[in-house]
Amino acid sequence: LTNVVPGCGCTVTDFTSAPIAPKEEGYITATFDSNRSHGGVVRKSIYCQTNTKFKQKHELVFTGEVRDCNSCDY
């Protein structure tokens, strides 16, 4: 991984910054702040750059539903 960038201001990312050898593992985390987003279904992207041979740019997508606390079942 050479860089990981969130697609908007309501998401913060972190990732393994040290080199990752072949067959080894790293991590990418994303934290979504629902207070900075609209309610309902959300679709967020994270853009990753790597030094892999065939594809250097990757898009990771996650979805969720932001609900009003009055509609929660807990």
PESUL-V68983 format. One record per pair of residues at least 4 apart in sequence whose C-alpha atoms are under 7 Angstrom apart, sorted by the first residue. I is the first residue (numbers start at 1). J is the second residue. Records with the same first field share a line. If there is no record, write none. Layout:
BEGIN
I=J, J
END
This chain:
BEGIN
1=17, 49, 50, 51
2=49, 50, 51
3=48, 49
4=13, 15, 46, 47, 48, 49
5=13, 46, 47, 48
6=11, 12, 13, 45, 46, 47
7=44, 45, 46, 47
10=32, 33, 36, 37
11=30, 31, 32, 33
12=30, 31, 32
13=29, 30, 31
14=28, 29, 30
15=27, 28, 29
16=26, 27, 28
20=24, 25, 26
34=66
39=66, 67
40=65, 66, 67
41=64, 65, 66
42=63, 64, 65
43=61, 62, 63, 64
44=61, 62, 63
45=59, 60, 61, 62
46=59, 60, 61
47=58, 59, 60
48=57, 58, 59
49=56, 57, 58
50=56, 57
51=56
52=56
67=71
END
